[in-house]
Amino acid sequence: MNWNVALRLGRVSNLPTVWSNSLAGLVLAGSGLALDIGLGLMVIMSLFYVGGMYLNDAFDHLIDAVERPERPIPSGQVSARTVYISGYGMLVIGIAALFWWGRSLDHGSLAPGLAGIALAGAIIYYDWRHKTDPVGPAWMGLCRVLIYLSAAFLVTAQPPMILYLGALALFCYLIGLTYIAKQENLGRVANLWPLLFLAVPAVAAIWIAATDGGIALILAAAFVIWMINALRYLWRRQPGDIPRAVVSLIAGMSLLDAVLIAHMGAPQMAWAAAVCFCLTLAFQRFIPGT
């Protein structure tokens, strides 16, 4: 397996959204965000993300042989066995790292590692059943919520309510986004009602903008405008519009993180999350995001 195949399997263009999720989880939990904690968590969560993407291709390789024969496994660029081993290996390393980190804390907690087990379990279940489970988008949302929780348990034994509210906004965003992504091969979105879940983060951003102003207002406006622009592709219905909507919404996740971080009064970290949005868009130009 060469580097090009490895990067495509891992859909690494979307990794910055995992980094912004990590920052948001720490800030919403009340952390002052020391550099070593932020960077260390980004590396660990990157292992979970890339491992999950590998397993997604491994579980889907028979379907991809029909629907997406250009993917690395059906095209013969790498074996399913290699991808399975690599994917599970990254999840195991991520879990072990969270357990080690949790035990090394002053209060010695198992919570980060247990959150890592839950995250790995949600990832595996989604990858295994997402084609047939009607609530598959909710499982994807849960995966991102568990990034918030894994981050939070590294800095506090009792995450505050604001973290759960932010996680709810992220959860709803992922449900809408994943539902659209499930229709990618159909070339159209069959039902529009699941998109109502996207209204939750939009309303949250508008409320934050109205109450906080300043940087939060700027970032919230950017988030809502970007989301509307992405959804516009669904109504235009030209070839390739659904993939464009999907990758745009994936990048927009970092803007949502930025809005939530700004609400916590951490402007530097909010701009860092906004940079993750820009990085995702830049990386998607070279490595497919779906």
C-alpha positions, 0 to 999 in steps of 0.5 A, a space after each residue: 500500500 503506497 502513500 497515495 492509497 493510504 491517504 485516499 483510504 483515510 480520507 485525510 482531507 477531512 482530518 482538520 474537522 477532527 482537530 477542530 472537534 478536539 479543540 471544541 471538546 476541550 474548550 467546552 469542557 472548560 479547559 484553558 487548552 495547554 498546547 501539549 493537550 491540544 496537539 496530543 488529543 488531535 493525534 489520538 483522534 486522528 487515529 480513530 478517524 483514519 482507522 474508521 475510514 479504513 474500516 469503512 472501505 473494508 466493510 464496503 468493498 463488495 458493494 464498492 466493487 459494483 458501485 465504486 470500482 475505482 476505490 482502492 480495494 475493489 481496484 486491487 490497489 490494496 487487499 481488504 485484509 491489510 485494510 482491516 488490520 490497519 483500521 483495527 490497529 489504529 483504533 486499538 492504539 487510540 484506545 490504549 493512548 486514552 487509557 494511558 493518558 487518563 491514568 496519568 492524570 492527577 485524579 487518575 481516571 478511566 473515563 477517557 479510555 472508556 469513552 475511547 472504547 465507546 467511540 471505537 464501538 460506534 465507529 465499527 457499528 456504523 461502518 458495519 451497518 450504515 448501508 442497511 441501518 435506517 438510523 445510521 446517520 445518528 451513529 455517525 453523529 454519535 461518533 463525533 459527539 464521542 470526540 467531544 466527550 473523550 476530550 472533555 474527560 481528559 480535563 474534567 470528571 464532570 463535563 458541564 452542561 454547555 458541552 452537552 448542548 454543543 454536542 447536541 448541535 454537532 449531533 444534529 448537524 451530522 445527522 443531516 450531513 450523513 443523510 445527504 451523503 447516503 444519497 450520493 450514489 443516487 444523484 438526488 436526495 429522496 426525502 428532505 425532512 431529515 435536513 430539518 436536523 440542520 436547523 438545530 445548529 443553525 438556530 444555535 449559531 444565530 442565538 450565539 451571534 445575537 447574544 455574544 456579538 463580536 467574533 462569535 457573530 462573524 463566525 456564526 454568520 460565516 457558518 450559516 451562509 456556508 451551510 445555505 450555500 452547501 444546501 443550494 446544491 441539493 436544489 440545483 441538482 446538476 451532476 456532481 452537486 450532491 458530492 459538492 454539498 457533502 464535502 462543503 458540509 463536512 468542512 462546515 463542521 469546523 465552522 460550527 466548532 469555531 462558533 461554539 468555541 467563540 461562545 466560550 470566550 476563547 477567540 484564539 482557539 475559535 480562529 484556530 478552528 476556523 483555520 481547520 475549515 480552510 485547511 479542509 477545503 484546501 486538502 479536499 482539492 487534492 484528496 477526495 473527501 468522500 
